Amino acid sequence: MHSLVILAQRAGDVSHEDIWHKIENDFVPLIEELPYHRGYTYKVVIGKVHGDVDADAIIEAMFMSMDDLERAAKSEKMEQLIEKSKGVFDESTLRVLATHQM
């Protein structure tokens, strides 16, 4: 299983309480439309245990293969997801990673 992972801090005008709502209403519909995805999950960071974590939210979309992930990453829906992130997250903190589950 492969995942597309998004890490980001919320935008300055988005409260910690509102981040759930924004992800659920602004992001989830676009994640659900990503081609080839097999599921998704999202988490809001509620505390830092060790080190400097520069993320308020972690969003993960799962794919069966790296090819599927790469096709989704190049899709129009991914472009829309990144564009939508500008109203929710601090753009300078947005990180998008590809991972492989071992």
Short mmCIF file of the C-alpha atoms (twelve columns), coordinates in Angstrom:
data_MODEL
# 
_entry.id   MODEL 
# 
loop_
_atom_site.group_PDB 
_atom_site.id 
_atom_site.type_symbol 
_atom_site.label_atom_id 
_atom_site.label_alt_id 
_atom_site.label_comp_id 
_atom_site.label_asym_id 
_atom_site.label_seq_id 
_atom_site.Cartn_x 
_atom_site.Cartn_y 
_atom_site.Cartn_z 
_atom_site.pdbx_PDB_model_num 
ATOM 1   C CA . MET A 1   0.000   0.000  0.000   1 
ATOM 2   C CA . HIS A 2   1.229   3.482  -0.879  1 
ATOM 3   C CA . SER A 3   0.078   6.768  0.622   1 
ATOM 4   C CA . LEU A 4   0.043   10.395 -0.303  1 
ATOM 5   C CA . VAL A 5   0.571   12.253 2.983   1 
ATOM 6   C CA . ILE A 6   -0.125  15.952 3.484   1 
ATOM 7   C CA . LEU A 7   1.330   17.747 6.512   1 
ATOM 8   C CA . ALA A 8   0.483   21.387 7.177   1 
ATOM 9   C CA . GLN A 9   -0.093  24.082 9.757   1 
ATOM 10  C CA . ARG A 10  -3.449  25.794 9.722   1 
ATOM 11  C CA . ALA A 11  -3.748  29.271 8.222   1 
ATOM 12  C CA . GLY A 12  -3.571  32.162 10.662  1 
ATOM 13  C CA . ASP A 13  -7.303  32.868 10.424  1 
ATOM 14  C CA . VAL A 14  -8.325  29.209 11.032  1 
ATOM 15  C CA . SER A 15  -8.727  28.240 14.682  1 
ATOM 16  C CA . HIS A 16  -7.749  24.895 16.116  1 
ATOM 17  C CA . GLU A 17  -11.453 24.240 16.721  1 
ATOM 18  C CA . ASP A 18  -12.355 25.032 13.090  1 
ATOM 19  C CA . ILE A 19  -9.666  22.912 11.425  1 
ATOM 20  C CA . TRP A 20  -11.780 19.714 11.746  1 
ATOM 21  C CA . HIS A 21  -14.708 21.407 10.039  1 
ATOM 22  C CA . LYS A 22  -12.555 22.832 7.241   1 
ATOM 23  C CA . ILE A 23  -10.898 19.486 6.528   1 
ATOM 24  C CA . GLU A 24  -14.208 17.623 6.586   1 
ATOM 25  C CA . ASN A 25  -16.022 20.122 4.349   1 
ATOM 26  C CA . ASP A 26  -13.254 21.477 2.109   1 
ATOM 27  C CA . PHE A 27  -10.794 18.584 1.776   1 
ATOM 28  C CA . VAL A 28  -12.628 15.310 2.214   1 
ATOM 29  C CA . PRO A 29  -14.915 15.772 -0.828  1 
ATOM 30  C CA . LEU A 30  -11.839 16.335 -3.025  1 
ATOM 31  C CA . ILE A 31  -9.921  13.438 -1.480  1 
ATOM 32  C CA . GLU A 32  -12.902 11.181 -2.143  1 
ATOM 33  C CA . GLU A 33  -12.690 12.171 -5.819  1 
ATOM 34  C CA . LEU A 34  -8.957  11.478 -6.216  1 
ATOM 35  C CA . PRO A 35  -8.594  8.846  -8.919  1 
ATOM 36  C CA . TYR A 36  -7.384  5.388  -7.861  1 
ATOM 37  C CA . HIS A 37  -7.525  6.089  -4.102  1 
ATOM 38  C CA . ARG A 38  -8.471  3.179  -1.828  1 
ATOM 39  C CA . GLY A 39  -9.295  5.158  1.283   1 
ATOM 40  C CA . TYR A 40  -8.196  8.097  3.351   1 
ATOM 41  C CA . THR A 41  -7.721  9.274  6.894   1 
ATOM 42  C CA . TYR A 42  -7.030  12.596 8.528   1 
ATOM 43  C CA . LYS A 43  -5.814  13.649 11.922  1 
ATOM 44  C CA . VAL A 44  -5.515  16.938 13.755  1 
ATOM 45  C CA . VAL A 45  -2.422  17.300 15.939  1 
ATOM 46  C CA . ILE A 46  -3.537  17.910 19.529  1 
ATOM 47  C CA . GLY A 47  -0.156  17.874 21.233  1 
ATOM 48  C CA . LYS A 48  3.544   17.563 20.656  1 
ATOM 49  C CA . VAL A 49  5.350   14.806 22.537  1 
ATOM 50  C CA . HIS A 50  8.912   15.387 21.387  1 
ATOM 51  C CA . GLY A 51  10.659  17.636 18.908  1 
ATOM 52  C CA . ASP A 52  9.417   20.445 16.734  1 
ATOM 53  C CA . VAL A 53  6.498   19.215 14.654  1 
ATOM 54  C CA . ASP A 54  5.416   21.756 12.068  1 
ATOM 55  C CA . ALA A 55  1.948   20.365 11.414  1 
ATOM 56  C CA . ASP A 56  -1.540  20.924 12.735  1 
ATOM 57  C CA . ALA A 57  -3.056  18.348 10.385  1 
ATOM 58  C CA . ILE A 58  -2.047  15.074 8.751   1 
ATOM 59  C CA . ILE A 59  -4.092  13.907 5.773   1 
ATOM 60  C CA . GLU A 60  -3.422  10.564 4.108   1 
ATOM 61  C CA . ALA A 61  -4.869  9.066  0.919   1 
ATOM 62  C CA . MET A 62  -4.051  5.406  0.250   1 
ATOM 63  C CA . PHE A 63  -3.316  3.744  -3.099  1 
ATOM 64  C CA . MET A 64  -2.622  0.164  -4.154  1 
ATOM 65  C CA . SER A 65  0.450   1.037  -6.210  1 
ATOM 66  C CA . MET A 66  2.972   3.795  -6.709  1 
ATOM 67  C CA . ASP A 67  1.709   4.140  -10.288 1 
ATOM 68  C CA . ASP A 68  -1.796  4.855  -8.972  1 
ATOM 69  C CA . LEU A 69  -0.403  7.398  -6.506  1 
ATOM 70  C CA . GLU A 70  1.611   9.131  -9.230  1 
ATOM 71  C CA . ARG A 71  -1.405  9.295  -11.551 1 
ATOM 72  C CA . ALA A 72  -3.514  10.772 -8.749  1 
ATOM 73  C CA . ALA A 73  -0.762  13.286 -7.885  1 
ATOM 74  C CA . LYS A 74  -0.819  14.542 -11.484 1 
ATOM 75  C CA . SER A 75  -4.623  14.702 -11.678 1 
ATOM 76  C CA . GLU A 76  -6.886  17.732 -11.875 1 
ATOM 77  C CA . LYS A 77  -8.407  16.717 -8.531  1 
ATOM 78  C CA . MET A 78  -4.985  16.965 -6.875  1 
ATOM 79  C CA . GLU A 79  -4.537  20.433 -8.353  1 
ATOM 80  C CA . GLN A 80  -7.921  21.389 -6.884  1 
ATOM 81  C CA . LEU A 81  -6.922  19.913 -3.520  1 
ATOM 82  C CA . ILE A 82  -3.694  21.939 -3.439  1 
ATOM 83  C CA . GLU A 83  -5.564  25.083 -4.496  1 
ATOM 84  C CA . LYS A 84  -8.205  24.537 -1.792  1 
ATOM 85  C CA . SER A 85  -5.448  24.134 0.798   1 
ATOM 86  C CA . LYS A 86  -4.588  27.824 0.462   1 
ATOM 87  C CA . GLY A 87  -7.715  28.797 2.388   1 
ATOM 88  C CA . VAL A 88  -7.196  26.226 5.120   1 
ATOM 89  C CA . PHE A 89  -3.454  25.872 5.625   1 
ATOM 90  C CA . ASP A 90  -0.453  28.177 5.812   1 
ATOM 91  C CA . GLU A 91  0.861   27.656 2.295   1 
ATOM 92  C CA . SER A 92  4.498   27.937 3.371   1 
ATOM 93  C CA . THR A 93  4.077   24.890 5.654   1 
ATOM 94  C CA . LEU A 94  2.296   22.591 3.182   1 
ATOM 95  C CA . ARG A 95  4.256   19.363 2.640   1 
ATOM 96  C CA . VAL A 96  3.134   16.499 0.382   1 
ATOM 97  C CA . LEU A 97  4.937   13.164 0.704   1 
ATOM 98  C CA . ALA A 98  4.694   9.740  -0.903  1 
ATOM 99  C CA . THR A 99  5.110   6.778  1.473   1 
ATOM 100 C CA . HIS A 100 5.160   2.997  1.240   1 
ATOM 101 C CA . GLN A 101 3.720   0.840  3.998   1 
ATOM 102 C CA . MET A 102 6.091   -1.901 5.037   1 
# 
